[in-house]
Structure formats: structure tokens, C-alpha cells
Amino acid sequence: MTIIDTRPLDLAGPSAPTTVHLSGEIDLHTRGALRERLLAVLRYSTSLLVLDLSEVSFCDACGLSVLVGIQRRAREQGVTLLLSAPRPHMSRILRITGLDRSLPTAA
């Protein structure tokens, strides 16, 4: 199951990034809850939404679909989505699918 922990990095600034720490599997079984939680986080994100993927152990096509959909919604709201610290398998999936060119990633 995907565990989500949201923490604004700096509550004082209006443009402070919001970080969401994900862990576990992002797949068919967890996509609905993940999508709903990320949409809720977008309601208070102002400029940058960082998804920390350092503890994601698995991601399938359903999980990638959630990430792409959240990026689209974030753009509509003027929020930049950044994927942070993906494990090698996640980086490989992003590269193979070509999503590494459209989903910004930071090591």
C-alpha cells in the first residue's frame, strides 16, 4: 500500500513547496487512494509539488497514469510537479516510457 505523508517545507512563505513522501507500491490497488490524496494536496499547493519517490518499491502503468494525471492538474493550477529521488527501477520505468522527458525529476 502507498503511504502518503504531506509536509509543507516552509509554512511561512506563500510560494513554499509542498513535499509528499510516497512509499510502497503504486499500482492498480493503490491508484485511487493515491490520486484522491494528491488532488487534495493540490488544493493547498501554491508553486511546487514535490513527490518523494525514494521509498516507492513498485510502480505499474496505473501508477504512472496517476503521476501524469496529477501533473496535468498541477499545471492547470499553475503548480510545478517535481519527482524526487526515484529508485533505479523507477528511473528506468520513466526512461523506458519516455516520461522522463515530461515529468521533471531531481536526484
N, C-alpha and C positions, 0 to 999 in steps of 0.2 A: 504494500500500500504506500502511496505517496504521502509523506508528512510535509506539511507546509507551515513555515514559521515566518511571519512577516514582521519586519523591523525597519521603520524609517531610520536611516543613518543619522540624520540630524533634524530634530523636530523644530529647531529654531528658524531655519530658512525655508522660504516658500518654494524654492526650487530644489530642495533636498531630495536625493534619490531614495527610492524605496527598494529594499532588498528582500527577496523571497528565497528562502532556503528550501530546496527540494531534496528528498531522499527516497530511496526505494525504487519501485518500478512505476514507469509512466506507460500505461498500456490500456487496452480495451476496458479493463475493470476499474481503472482509476481515473480515466479521462474526464468523466462527467463531474466528479467532485473537484478535480483539479481545475477544470475550466471555470466552474462556478466560483471557486475561491479566487482565482486570478482575476476574473471580472469584478469581483468585489474589491480587490486590491486596487484595480484601475480607477475605481471611483475616487480614491484619495491620492493617487499618484499624480504628481504635478509636472515632472520633467523627464525623469529617468526611472525606469523599472528594471532592476537587475534580478535575473533569475540565476541563483547559485546552483549549478548542476553538479557540484563536486561529490555529492553523495548519491547521485542517481545511478542505480545498478543496472537498469534496463530501460530501453525506450523503443517502442514499436511505431508503426505507421500512425496509429491512433494518437500516440503521444506527440509525434511530430506535427500532426494536424492541429492539436491543441496549441502548440507553440506558434505555428503560422497564424492561426486564428487570433490569438492574443496579440501578436504583433500588428495585425491589421487593425484590430480595435484600438490598440495603443496609438497607432499613427493617426487614426480618426480623431483622437482626443489630444493630439499634439504631444504625446508621450513617446520617448525613445525606449525600445526594448533592447536589453543587452544580456546575452547569455554569458555567464561567468564560470570559469574553472571546470569545463566539461572533462570527464574522464576520457582516456584514449578511445574507448569504444564509442562513446557519444560523439566525439570529434570525427571519428571515421564515418559514422552514420550521416552526420551533417555533410561531410565531404562527398560521400557516395551519392547522396540525393541532390547535391548541388545547393542545399540550404545554407551551406557555409558562406555563400555569396550574398544571401539576402537576410540572414539572421546574424547581426553583429555579435562577435564572440571575443571575450577577453580571457587570457590565461590566468 
